[in-house]
């Protein structure tokens, strides 16, 4: 089993990557969001120095998707979802695919999507 920080990092990178790629255009600001995680990803063995994802990333991502709902408190879950929503809007356009990705992340964390969207009213 991966440690909690590794699970959180794998989940974060997985969801952020999906958000960044969702509209087919990666802006400099979106790339910068992903690049922030690269040193930690390399340090945890989730990515090589050449920026290739490792099998350890796939394993940690799979474990995270199945266990973070039980390992994080509610406030931590909401903080992740708020960060994802902020990232989705970084290009000044949150499209339906990005909303769907955030709703899927909320479901993984066992947070009703309505609660996520209420944060932005």
C-alpha positions as CSV (number, residue, x, y, z in Angstrom):
1,X,0.0,0.0,0.0
2,X,1.2,3.5,-0.9
3,X,1.5,6.1,1.8
4,X,-1.3,8.7,2.0
5,X,0.8,11.5,0.4
6,X,1.6,9.3,-2.6
7,X,-2.1,8.5,-3.0
8,X,-3.1,12.1,-2.8
9,X,-0.4,13.1,-5.3
10,X,-1.5,10.4,-7.8
11,X,-5.1,11.4,-7.5
12,X,-4.3,15.1,-7.9
13,X,-2.2,14.5,-11.0
14,X,-4.7,12.2,-12.5
15,X,-7.6,14.6,-12.1
16,X,-5.6,17.7,-13.0
17,X,-4.3,15.9,-16.1
18,X,-7.9,15.1,-17.2
19,X,-9.0,18.7,-16.6
20,X,-6.1,20.1,-18.6
21,X,-6.6,17.8,-21.5
22,X,-10.4,18.0,-21.6
23,X,-10.7,20.7,-24.2
24,X,-7.9,19.6,-26.4
25,X,-5.9,22.8,-25.8
26,X,-3.3,23.1,-23.1
27,X,-2.6,26.7,-22.1
28,X,0.6,27.8,-20.4
29,X,-1.3,28.3,-17.2
30,X,-2.7,24.8,-17.3
31,X,0.8,23.3,-18.1
32,X,2.2,25.2,-15.1
33,X,-0.4,23.6,-12.9
34,X,0.8,20.1,-13.9
35,X,4.4,21.1,-13.8
36,X,4.1,22.1,-10.1
37,X,3.6,18.5,-9.2
38,X,6.5,17.1,-11.3
39,X,9.2,17.3,-8.6
40,X,7.1,15.5,-6.1
41,X,6.0,12.9,-8.7
42,X,9.6,12.2,-9.5
43,X,10.5,12.1,-5.8
44,X,7.7,9.6,-5.1
45,X,8.7,7.4,-8.1
46,X,5.5,8.1,-9.9
47,X,7.3,9.8,-12.8
48,X,10.7,9.4,-14.4
49,X,13.2,12.2,-14.8
50,X,12.1,12.2,-18.5
51,X,8.5,13.0,-17.3
52,X,7.1,9.5,-18.2
53,X,4.6,8.1,-15.8
54,X,5.7,4.9,-14.1
55,X,3.9,1.7,-13.2
56,X,3.9,3.0,-9.6
57,X,1.8,5.9,-10.7
58,X,-0.8,3.5,-12.2
59,X,-0.8,1.5,-9.0
60,X,-1.1,4.5,-6.7
61,X,-3.8,6.1,-8.9
62,X,-5.9,2.9,-8.8
63,X,-5.4,2.6,-5.0
64,X,-6.3,6.3,-4.5
65,X,-9.5,6.0,-6.6
66,X,-10.6,3.1,-4.3
67,X,-9.5,4.4,-0.9
68,X,-9.3,8.2,-0.6
69,X,-13.0,8.4,0.2
70,X,-12.2,6.7,3.5
71,X,-8.8,8.3,4.2
72,X,-9.6,12.0,3.8
73,X,-11.7,14.1,6.0
74,X,-14.6,16.0,4.5
75,X,-12.8,19.4,4.5
76,X,-9.8,17.9,2.7
77,X,-12.1,16.4,0.1
78,X,-13.8,19.8,-0.5
79,X,-10.3,21.5,-0.7
80,X,-9.3,19.1,-3.4
81,X,-12.5,19.6,-5.3
82,X,-12.3,23.4,-5.0
83,X,-8.7,23.3,-6.4
84,X,-9.9,21.2,-9.3
85,X,-12.7,23.6,-10.0
86,X,-10.3,26.5,-9.8
87,X,-8.0,24.7,-12.3
88,X,-10.8,24.0,-14.6
89,X,-11.6,27.7,-14.8
90,X,-8.0,28.9,-15.2
91,X,-8.5,29.3,-19.0
92,X,-11.6,31.4,-18.2
93,X,-13.8,28.6,-19.5
94,X,-15.2,25.7,-17.5
95,X,-16.8,23.4,-20.1
96,X,-19.2,20.5,-19.7
97,X,-16.3,17.9,-19.9
98,X,-14.5,19.7,-17.1
99,X,-17.6,19.8,-15.0
100,X,-18.1,16.1,-15.6
101,X,-14.5,15.4,-14.6
102,X,-15.0,17.3,-11.3
103,X,-18.3,15.6,-10.6
104,X,-16.5,12.2,-11.2
105,X,-13.8,13.2,-8.8
106,X,-16.5,14.2,-6.2
107,X,-18.1,10.8,-6.7
108,X,-14.7,9.1,-6.1
109,X,-14.4,11.1,-2.8
110,X,-18.0,10.4,-1.9
111,X,-19.0,14.1,-2.0
112,X,-22.3,15.0,-3.7
113,X,-21.5,17.1,-6.7
114,X,-24.3,19.5,-5.6
115,X,-22.1,20.3,-2.6
116,X,-19.1,21.0,-4.8
117,X,-21.1,23.4,-7.1
118,X,-22.6,25.1,-4.0
119,X,-19.1,26.3,-3.2
120,X,-19.2,28.6,-6.2
121,X,-22.6,30.3,-5.8
